Amino acid sequence: MAKKVENISQTTTDYILGSVGFIFPRTEKELDNFNRLYSDTNFNLGEYTLNPDKVFNDTLLNSKTEKTKLIFEISKNTYFKRAVLAAEITSQLYSESTYGSVKLQKLMFLCENIDSMNINYEYSKQAAGPYDNKFMHSIGFVFEKQGWFKIEKVKSGKISRTVFSPLDKLGTHKDYFNRYFPKYQEKIQWMIDTFRKERTDRVELIATLYACWMELRSNNQIISDDALLTLLYDWSKEKQKFSRLTALEGIQWMKENNVVPSSNC
């Protein structure tokens, strides 16, 4: 199989990568096809799962038009939409001293779970809260490929932080954002404005509590402050940095501002 992969032309490889959502439309024709495919969709992909390795191998072995179109429909839609959302958040916050990759991920998580947006994702429990490893490891490549941002790790003494430097096509994501998120823009903007100056720890706490709240709902368990605190502190040892008072204040803030999972999550 390795030999076959090596002999594939760059054009074919780019087409396959584009079909599974790892690169964006490269020509006006591809962009028109993308827009035509998704002009009427609601982006509800919650029931789908995708194994990128299997998709890639299957596509190499069987390039029938219908199969390729199905792969394109399921995965490219999700990846493209999420990257545009990340670009919108970053375009508004990249100059803030409190902004970095962790804050981006937590804001992504909160935005993607508001008002039944139903974006397909793969968050896992990490020390800093819910985290989508695959997406965050690829977003730098996408940002730079699109000319939106260059992401770099900058060290100052023993402290390392992520810096987003704007590139020449900054802002070109906006047309996509307006097209894909018309129903959610007000809430997304509220999230961005609310956490604009907040330290990363604060966003981490709210995102983690939100994930705990979702877990209780999905398991049909009673939702109480004590239940949320138990899940929070069971999440990882790192959560001990939040005092009980701080966590309870976070829960109260979520209730007052309706930053809670819907009953159908």
N, C-alpha and C positions, 0 to 999 in steps of 0.2 A: 504493500500500500504506500510505503514511503516513496518508492520510485515514481508511482503514478502522481503523487502530490507534487513532486519536484518538477515533473514534466508539464504541469498545467501552466498555461500562459498567464501572465500577470493580469490580463484583461478578464480571463475566466475567474481567477482567484478574487479579483476585486468585485466581480459580479456576485460571487457566492457570499463574500463577506458583507456586501451590501444587502443581500437577501436575508441574512440572519441578523442584521441590525448592528454590525460593527463599524460600518462607514455610512455616510449620508449620501443622498442623491448627488451625483457628480455632474450631470448635464441637465439642461432644461427639459429634455424629453423624460428623463428619469423622475425629475421633480413633478412634471405634469402627471405622470403615471401614479406617483405617490399620492398627490392631491386628489386624483380621480378615485383611487382605491378607497381613500378614507374620508371622502367628503360627507358621507352619511353615517359614519360609524359613531358609536357612543363610547368607544375605547373601554368596553367592559370585558377585560380579559382575565377576570378572577378565576375562571374555571380551567384555564390552560396552564400546562407545565411545559417546559422546554429544556431539552438536553442539548446544549450547543455542539458538543462533540459528535453526538449521534446525528444531528441535523447536518453538520458539515460532511461527515462521512457518507451519509445517505445521499446527499446532494451530488457528491463526486460520482457515486455509483449510478445514480438515477436522476437525470436532469430533465425529466418530463416537465412540460410547461405548467401543468396544473399543480404538481407537487411543489415546484419552485414558487409558484404564486401563493400557495398556502403558507409556506415558510415565511415569505415576504409579509403576508397579511398579519400573522401572529406576532412575530418578533420585532420587525423593523418599526412597526407602529409604536410598540412599547418603549423601545430604546430611544427612538427619536424624540418622543414626547417627553420622556424623563430628562433627556439631555437639554431640551429647550427650557424646561422648568428650572433645572440647575443653572442654566445661563441667565435666566431672568433674576433669580435670587442673587447670583454672583454679581451681575451688572449693577445691582443697587447697593451691594454691601462690600465689594472688594476693597474699597478704600478705608473701611472701618478697622480700627486697631484690634477689635475683638473678633474679626472674621478669619476663619480658617476652615480646613477640610472637615473637622469634627462638627463645627457649627453648621456648615453647609449640609452635611448628612442628616443632622437632627431636624433642620428646617425642612429638608426634603421629606423626611418621614412624616412630620406633622402636616405638611401641605398635601401630601399624597393620600392622607387618611381622612381629610375633611369632606363632609357632605357626600359621602359615598362616591368618591372619584373613581374607585375601583381600578387602580393601576396595578398590573401584575409585577410583583417584586419579590426579592428573596432576602429579607432582613433576618439577621441572626442575632443572638444575644452576645454582645461584646461588653467589655468592661465599661466602655463609655456610653452604653445604651444600645438601642437597635441600630444595626449596621449592615449595609449591603456591600460586601467586600468586592464582588465582581464589578459592580457599577462604579464604585469609587476608584478602583484601580484602572479603569478604562477612560474615565471622564477627562483626564488630563490630555490624553491622545486626541480625543474628540474636540475638546476646546481649541487645541492648537491647530488641528487639521482644518477647523472651520474659521480660524483667524479671530477667535473670540478672546481667549486668554492663554497665557503661558503660566503653568503652575510649577512653582519651585519651592524647595525646602531651604529655608534660610536659617543659619545658626548664629546665635548671639550668646557666646559663652557656652553654657551647658543647655541652654534653651533652644529648641528648634521649632520653627513655625512655618506654616504653609502660606505662601504669598501668591496672589493672583494678579498677574500683570496684564493689562489690557493690550490687545493686538489691533491691527488695522481694520478688522471687520466687526469690531465690537458694536453691538446693537442690531446686527442683521438677523438675530434670532427673533426679534420682536414681532415680525409678521406671523411667524409660526406660533408664537405664544398667544397672540390675539385670536388666531384661528382655532387653536386647540383648547384654550382655557377660558372661553367667554363667560361660562357660568360660575367660574371659581376665582376670577380675578380679584374681586373685592376681598374675599377671605384670604387669598394668598398675600395680597398687599397688606392686609391687617397683620398677618403673621410676620411679614418682613419688617414692618414699622414697629411692631410690638417688641421684637427681639433685636432690633437694630443695634442698640447700645449695650445690650445685656451681655454679661460674661458667658463664656461657653458652658460653664458649670450649670448655669440657670436653665439654658436651653436643653442641656443633657438631662436635668432632673425632670422637666416637664415632658420631654419625649419618652423617657423611661417610664414615668408614671402613666402616660397615655398607653404605652405598650402593655403595661400591667393591667390597666383597665380593660383593654381589648381581650387579654387572656381570660380574665374573669368572665366577661360577657360570652366569649366563645365556648367556655366550659359550663355555661349556665350556672355560675356561682353567684352567691350574694355579693354585691359590691358595697363595701364599707371602707371607712378610713383604715381600720385595722387590717383588712384583707389586702388593701393596696400597699400598706407599709410592709406587710410580711413578704409580698412578692418583690417589692423594691429591694429590701435588704437581702433577700435570697438570690437576687439577680447576679451579684458578684460582690466580693469583698470591698471593691472600690466604692460601693454605694454607702459604706459606713461614713464616708466623708460628709454626708448630708445628715444633719441632726434631725431628730424626730420632729422638732418644732419647725425646721425649715421645710421638711417634707410635707407636714400637715398644712403649712401655709401655701405650698405649691398646689396641693389638692384643693384647698379652698379657692385659690385663684382660678383653677381650671373650672370649677363649678360656677363661679361668678361670671366667667367669660365664655361659658359654654364650649370650652376646649375639651370635650369629652367624646368618646366613640358613640356613634349612633347605635340604637338597639338592634339594628340588622347587620352589625359588623361581623 
